[in-house]
């Protein structure tokens, strides 16, 4: 029973692993830096926009 369970898990892992491309197939050095820069700029912009709408109030203790 354990061997069958283990083999099914290995097959599922292999199937999922083969679906997604490897990191070096997605990015070379230049596209990695562009993606990192883009994510950073978008994160800063989202934080700036959200800071305009979120207001903290002092708690009355």
N, C-alpha and C positions, 0 to 999 in steps of 0.2 A: 504494500500500500504506500509506504513512504517513497519507494523508488519511482512509482508512477507519478506521485505528487511532485517529486523533485524533477522528473523529466518534463512534466507539463510546465513547470515554472521556468525551466531552462529554455524550452521552446518559445514561451511567451516573451521571455527576455530577448532572445535572439530576433524574434519577429519585430519587437519594438525598436531594438537597436539598429536593425537594418532599414527601418522606415526613415529615420532621421539621418541626414548627412553629417559627416564629421565636421568638427570646427574648422579645420584647415581647408576643407572643401568649400565652406561658406565664405571665409574671409582670407584675404591676403593682408599684408601689413597695412597697406594704404586704406583699404576699405574698413579694416578694424578701427583705425584711428578716426575715420570719418563717422562711423557708427557711434563710437564712444563720444565724440564731440557733439553729434546730433542729440544723443540721449541726454547729455549734460545740459545742453542749451534748452531742450524741451522741459527737463526737470526744473531748471531755474525759472523758466517762464511760467510753468504751472504753479510753482510755489509763490511767485510774485502775484499772480492773478488771485490765487486762493487767499493770500494775505490781505487782500482788499475786502474780502467778504467775511472773514473769520475775525471776530472781535472777542477778546478775553475780558471777563469782568472779575472784579475782586470778590472773593467769597466773604459773606458776612458771617463771621464765626463768633 
